[in-house]
Amino acid sequence: MSKRGEKIKKVLVVIASYSAFKPPLEKALKTLNIQVTFFDNRSTILFEKFLFAIALLYSPLYQFATNNINKRLIRKVNRLKPDLVLVSKGENISGTTVKKISAKVTIVNWFTDLFSDYKRIEEWLSAYTLFFTQDRSDVNSYRKKGYSRLYCLPYAGSLIKSQPDNRSHDIVFIGSFSKQRESLFKTLDPLEIEIWGDKKWSTSKLKKRYMGKWLSHQEIEQVLKNSKIVVNHHQNRVLNLRVYEATSAGALLITDYSPDLRYMYKVGKEVILYKNPNDLSKKVKYYLERDSLRKNIALAGYIRAKNDHNYVNRLQTMFSIVDKNVFFNHKD
């Protein structure tokens, strides 16, 4: 286990290959001159695929297959001998596996959901060397329960340095369908909002505004950097990823309320807040018609993201916390 002051040189990241966090994490780690290796905890070998298929008929085999994924992770750690294991959520990685790994190497989790959605959260909080989550409320609540190795580490954005002078998309939303979002964005139909997301949008009242696909991480960046206004809607209290992505791309973000928004951006100066569907429609129209004002606020949001909300900053914060905690808990 690393001691304080020892630079982290080799990191094993446990993350699904399809995760939106994988590309920016890889880029940030390489920027920090850290050797990064990935373990896809959602990828299965042929034997596991067979077990998961049979598990539809005989459920105990599901756990057997999941256990095999855990065993492969332990073998990977033993072979690689990383300075740090960074798990992104990792719902199928058991507390027992984490404890076995933590006996040899520092293992941390950067969790990307609300704790209330997961019954095993306290098992995970107890097992990891350190645990990070983006939600301040969860951190405060569980620290009161005695989980002192829990820290707040918000999402971040992939900074896009090369941006076009003329953006081709006026109003954009990227995200999954919900009835609430359908109702909310119906007010933007006359303004010709463009929507990317899952196929449920294709049968919605906004089907004419649906652009026909769910975007990859690279495609999201392309759309955002060519967008004048990005509208956002949270499905829970957590300040979501799109907030950081939109500002990192230099688009004007118009978003609904999240408790943590005021800690991360200056509302009204770096991002715009809407209160209801009518307010959203008015503000989108207002800023679409005022190029100079829109661009100034978007630039302020971009500068904030550039200085404070990028993945390199987030990882440096994480490594600093790891450094302090591992030193004080290390025994030779």
Secondary structure, 3 states (H helix, E strand, C coil): CCCCCCCCCEEEEECCCCCCCHHHHHHHHHHCCCEEEEECCCCCCHHHHHHHHHCCCCCHHHHHHHHHHHHHHHHHHHHHCCCEEEEECCCCCCHHHHHHHHCCCEEEEEECCCHHHCCCHHHHHHHCCEEEECCHHHHHHHHHCCCCCEEECCCCECCCCCCCCCCCEEEEEECCCCHHHHHHHHHHHHHCCEEECCHHHHHCCCHHHECCCCCCHHHHHHHHHCEEEEEECCCCCCCCHHHHHHHHCCCEEEECCCCCHHHHCCECCCEEECCCHHHHHHHHHHHHCCHHHHHHHHHHHHHHHHHHCEHHHHHHHHHHHHHHHHHHHCCC
